[in-house]
Amino acid sequence: MGILNDIRAKAVKFQKTICLPEALDERTLRAAADCAKLGFGPIVLVGDTAKIQAKAGECGADISKAIIRDPASDSEYPRLVSTLVELRQAKGMTAEAAEKALKDGIMYAAMLVKLGLVDGYVSGAVHSTADTLRPALQVIKARKGVKTVSAFFMMALPESSPYQKIQPVLFFGDSGLVQNPTPEELADIAVGTAQSWKALIGSDPIVAMLSHSTKGSAKHADVDKVTAALALVRKNAPELEIDGELQGDAALIREVGASKAPGSKIPGRANVLIFPDLDAGNICYKLTERLAGATAIGPLISGMAKPVNDLSRGCKAEDIVDAIAVTCCQAAALS
């Protein structure tokens, strides 16, 4: 697909070093091999060298160009331990506890990112979102000024979709992290996802704040939350093109929007869809992926100081490659 090919091309150009902590997963190893073939920057695998090489041999993945960081022989291991103690000592972290924490490959990856030894990490093929992101939130933390870290999916629509010619790719947020955002958090999610669109796609984001109501057609506290969030975005990010509250069809289809929301400039142009809660966003991305045949990349994370991205446990190797490419682009934007 065009947009994904563009992002992969940028990843080749940027030559960032990305860590994959789930190094004994076959899809992860195949993705590492594919990244080398495509000409991405170095891929770092975390774990026992012999076990990783044996698993790669079993599945026919050529990881000869990947870097394996084995905690048993990594010269940086003592620095990872001491830095983790320093970062978490207020939470009771000791050297012994740090060594135990670093047995988790995701924490190991997070510390590599924190110390600048890699540019970002991608995980989640095996682990839950919570397990993937917890180490990052503990040691990498949010970017300065960011109050709400959130997650979005990049949805690349197939050519068979009647909407593909209007918008070949959409961002769905939050679809992976914040369960039931407050108006303030929802406003942060809208701004963060829009910033991610600008960083990854390059064009201007056009944001629709979604609801079961369009411009007051229903009265409910859930609608009030969306309109309050919209007011905050317009106050804090007046340069952002955004409208709401809009039903899905009113946001996406110009003719429907003209009927339901006359005067709105968003319908038919929206590329960033902001859902009122995690239930709506997560359900919608999975239905779009499974029923419409869209390619779903993510959950991708907005707001971290350095890039960290999650995967669906149902992902394919090519999905991991695309997540790695996105992480390279995010790293370049933050550098």
Stockholm file with secondary structure:
# STOCKHOLM 1.0

chainA/1-335         MGILNDIRAKAVKFQKTICLPEALDERTLRAAADCAKLGFGPIVLVGDTAKIQAKAGECGADISKAIIRDPASDSEYPRLVSTLVELRQAKGMTAEAAEKALKDGIMYAAMLVKLGLVDGYVSGAVHSTADTLRPALQVIKARKGVKTVSAFFMMALPESSPYQKIQPVLFFGDSGLVQNPTPEELADIAVGTAQSWKALIGSDPIVAMLSHSTKGSAKHADVDKVTAALALVRKNAPELEIDGELQGDAALIREVGASKAPGSKIPGRANVLIFPDLDAGNICYKLTERLAGATAIGPLISGMAKPVNDLSRGCKAEDIVDAIAVTCCQAAALS
#=GR chainA/1-335 SS CHHHHHHHHHHHHHCCCEEESCTTSHHHHHHHHHHHHHTCSCEEEESCHHHHHHHHHHHTCCCTTSEEECTTTCTTHHHHHHHHHHHHGGGTCCHHHHHHHTTSHHHHHHHHHHTTSSSEEECCSSSCHHHHHHHIIIIICBCTTCCCCEEEEEEECCTTSTTTTTCSEEEEESSSSCSSCCHHHHHHHHHHHHHHHHHHTCSCCEEEEECSSSTTSSCCHHHHHHHHHHHHHHHHCTTSEEEEEECHHHHHCHHHHHHHSTTCSCTTTCCEEECSSHHHHHHHHHHHHHHHCCEEEEEEEESBSSCEECCCTTCCHHHHHHHHHHHHHHHHHHC
#=GC SS_cons         CHHHHHHHHHHHHHCCCEEESCTTSHHHHHHHHHHHHHTCSCEEEESCHHHHHHHHHHHTCCCTTSEEECTTTCTTHHHHHHHHHHHHGGGTCCHHHHHHHTTSHHHHHHHHHHTTSSSEEECCSSSCHHHHHHHIIIIICBCTTCCCCEEEEEEECCTTSTTTTTCSEEEEESSSSCSSCCHHHHHHHHHHHHHHHHHHTCSCCEEEEECSSSTTSSCCHHHHHHHHHHHHHHHHCTTSEEEEEECHHHHHCHHHHHHHSTTCSCTTTCCEEECSSHHHHHHHHHHHHHHHCCEEEEEEEESBSSCEECCCTTCCHHHHHHHHHHHHHHHHHHC
//
